[in-house]
């Protein structure tokens, strides 16, 4: 089923999400072409993610609907491995203004408590070495990701690969940041790789449990193109066995 959202809605994406309550009664068919229209009667955290289906297909046997699983710091999310669509971390904390890029100062950017601690530690240490790093974007809800995805499809078509579908973005985990610096105009651009900030990150970020999510030539593994600005906290305990160069091969 495809729901029309508003009188001016003429653009539909062939992506349907089906949700169930814990008693397995249907909650909502949700098409990502419209804004998220959540059935609040289901209650926060009570949804079950049944399936992501292409071409408006559905799974009728709702007895197979899995329980909502625990979302850990290193939970794998990529083009083929989603997080439950309405998942929202319980320990989100607002990022202090001094750590945000000028364009994001007035936005209430948030991260999970543990991730925020280590991003701040990393940014402070970089600053002590004369390297400026700022946070441009952090946690995104599935509703906001749906808006970004819809906009990207309208502007660039279904072949666009740089904006994830709602439920398929690491930003929803609350452990991921888009980083920038004045040297690259605080823009999410490949030119960021030529900055002193990026070089410092590649040499040091893993020491804080933070890794580049989408290195060059890794699209075959995660489904997303190279993003030199996209860094994710995966846990300080990984420091002894990981580096940014090897991270790609341990994510699945």
C-alpha positions in Angstrom: 0.0 0.0 0.0 1.2 3.5 -0.8 -0.1 6.4 1.3 -0.4 9.8 -0.3 0.9 12.5 2.0 -0.7 15.9 1.2 -2.4 17.2 -1.8 0.9 18.0 -3.6 2.4 14.5 -3.2 3.1 13.1 -6.6 6.3 11.3 -5.9 6.3 7.7 -4.5 9.2 5.5 -3.8 8.9 1.7 -4.1 9.9 1.1 -0.5 7.4 0.0 2.1 8.1 -0.7 5.8 5.7 -2.8 7.8 5.5 -2.5 11.6 3.8 -4.6 14.3 3.1 -4.2 18.0 4.3 -6.8 20.4 0.8 -8.4 20.1 1.5 -8.7 16.3 -1.3 -6.4 15.3 -0.6 -4.1 12.4 0.7 -0.7 13.3 1.5 1.1 10.1 2.4 0.7 6.5 4.9 3.5 5.9 6.2 4.7 2.6 9.4 6.7 2.7 8.2 9.1 0.0 6.2 11.0 2.7 7.1 12.3 6.1 7.1 9.8 8.8 3.5 9.3 10.1 4.0 7.3 13.2 1.0 5.7 15.0 1.7 6.9 18.5 -0.8 4.4 20.0 1.9 1.8 19.5 3.9 3.5 22.3 7.6 4.4 22.3 9.8 1.4 21.8 7.0 -1.1 21.3 7.2 -1.5 17.5 8.5 -4.6 15.8 10.5 -4.2 12.6 9.1 -6.9 10.3 10.8 -6.3 7.0 12.0 -3.9 4.4 10.5 -4.8 1.0 11.2 -3.6 -2.5 8.5 -3.1 -5.1 5.6 -2.8 -2.7 5.9 -6.5 -1.6 4.8 -7.6 1.8 5.4 -10.5 4.2 2.0 -11.8 5.3 3.2 -14.2 8.0 3.6 -11.8 10.8 4.6 -14.6 13.2 8.1 -14.2 11.9 8.4 -10.6 13.1 11.6 -10.4 15.1 12.0 -8.9 18.5 13.6 -5.5 18.6 17.2 -6.3 19.4 19.6 -4.5 21.6 21.6 -1.8 19.7 25.2 -1.9 20.9 28.0 0.6 20.1 29.4 -1.5 17.3 26.0 -2.5 15.8 26.5 -3.1 12.0 24.5 -0.7 9.8 25.0 -0.4 6.1 23.1 -0.6 2.8 22.1 -4.2 3.6 21.9 -4.2 7.4 19.3 -1.9 8.9 18.6 -0.6 12.3 14.9 -0.8 13.5 13.4 2.3 11.8 12.0 4.0 14.9 15.0 3.2 17.1 16.2 6.1 19.2 19.1 5.9 21.7 18.0 6.6 25.3 21.2 8.3 26.3 21.5 11.1 23.7 23.2 14.3 24.9 23.4 17.7 23.3 26.8 18.6 21.8 28.3 21.8 23.3 28.3 24.7 20.9 32.1 25.1 20.8 32.4 21.7 19.2 30.0 22.4 16.4 30.7 23.9 12.9 29.4 27.5 12.5 26.6 26.4 10.3 25.4 24.0 13.0 25.8 26.1 16.1 22.0 26.8 16.3 21.1 23.2 15.7 20.6 20.8 18.7 23.1 18.1 17.6 23.2 15.1 19.8 25.3 12.0 20.4 25.1 9.0 22.7 26.9 9.8 26.0 29.9 7.5 25.5 30.4 8.5 21.8 30.2 12.2 22.8 32.9 11.8 25.4 35.4 10.3 23.0 34.6 12.7 20.1 35.2 15.6 22.5 38.4 14.1 23.8 39.6 13.6 20.2 38.7 17.2 19.1 40.3 18.7 22.2 43.5 16.8 21.6 43.6 17.8 17.9 43.1 21.4 19.0 46.0 21.1 21.4 48.1 20.2 18.3 46.8 23.2 16.3 44.3 21.2 14.3 40.7 22.5 14.1 37.9 19.9 13.8 34.2 20.7 14.1 31.0 18.6 14.1 28.7 19.3 11.2 26.1 16.6 11.8 25.5 13.9 14.4 22.4 11.9 15.4 19.5 11.8 12.9 16.1 10.4 13.6 14.4 8.2 11.0 12.0 11.0 10.3 14.7 13.4 9.4 16.6 10.8 7.4 13.4 10.2 5.4 13.2 13.9 4.5 16.9 13.9 3.4 16.4 10.7 1.3 13.3 11.9 -0.3 15.0 15.2 -1.2 18.0 13.4 -2.7 15.8 11.1 -4.8 13.8 14.1 -6.1 16.9 16.0 -7.0 19.2 13.2 -8.3 17.0 10.2 -9.0 17.0 6.7 -7.7 20.6 6.1 -8.6 21.9 8.5 -6.0 24.1 6.6 -3.4 25.2 9.2 -0.9 22.0 9.6 1.2 20.9 6.4 3.0 17.3 5.3 3.3 15.7 5.7 6.7 16.8 2.8 8.9 20.0 2.3 6.9 22.1 5.3 8.2 24.8 5.1 10.9 23.6 8.5 12.0 20.5 6.9 13.6 22.8 5.1 16.0 23.8 8.3 17.7 27.5 7.4 17.5 28.4 8.9 14.1 29.5 12.4 13.1 30.1 14.3 9.9 33.2 16.3 10.6 34.6 19.4 9.0 37.1 22.2 9.3 37.5 25.8 8.1 40.1 24.7 5.6 37.4 23.0 3.6 34.7 25.5 4.4 32.9 23.2 6.8 31.4 21.4 3.8 30.7 17.7 3.3 33.0 17.4 0.3 35.7 15.0 -0.9 38.1 18.0 -0.7 38.1 17.4 3.1 40.6 14.7 2.5 43.2 17.3 1.5 43.0 19.1 4.9 45.3 18.9 7.9 42.3 17.9 9.9 41.6 14.8 7.8 45.2 13.7 7.8 45.3 14.1 11.6 42.1 12.0 11.9 43.4 9.2 9.8 46.5 9.0 11.9 44.9 9.4 15.3 41.1 8.9 15.4 41.3 5.1 16.0 43.0 5.9 19.4 39.6 7.2 20.5 37.6 4.2 19.1 36.6 6.4 16.2 36.9 5.2 12.6 36.3 6.4 9.0 33.1 4.5 8.0 33.4 4.7 4.2 37.0 4.7 3.0 38.0 4.7 -0.7 37.2 1.6 -2.6 34.9 0.2 0.1 31.5 0.7 -1.7 31.5 -3.1 -2.5 31.4 -3.8 1.2 29.0 -1.2 2.6 27.1 0.1 -0.4 28.1 3.7 0.1 30.7 5.8 -1.7 33.8 7.4 -0.2 33.0 9.9 2.5 36.1 11.3 4.1 34.0 13.3 6.6 31.9 10.5 8.1 33.4 9.1 11.3 31.8 6.6 13.8 32.6 5.8 17.4 32.8 2.0 17.7 34.3 1.6 21.1 37.5 2.4 22.8 38.3 -1.2 23.4 38.9 -1.7 19.7 42.0 0.5 19.8 44.5 -2.3 20.3 43.4 -4.3 17.3 42.1 -1.7 14.8 43.3 1.2 12.7 41.5 3.3 10.1 43.4 1.4 7.4 42.1 -2.0 8.6 38.7 -1.0 9.8 36.9 -1.6 6.6 37.5 -5.4 6.8 36.1 -5.8 10.3 32.7 -4.1 9.9 30.5 -6.9 8.7 
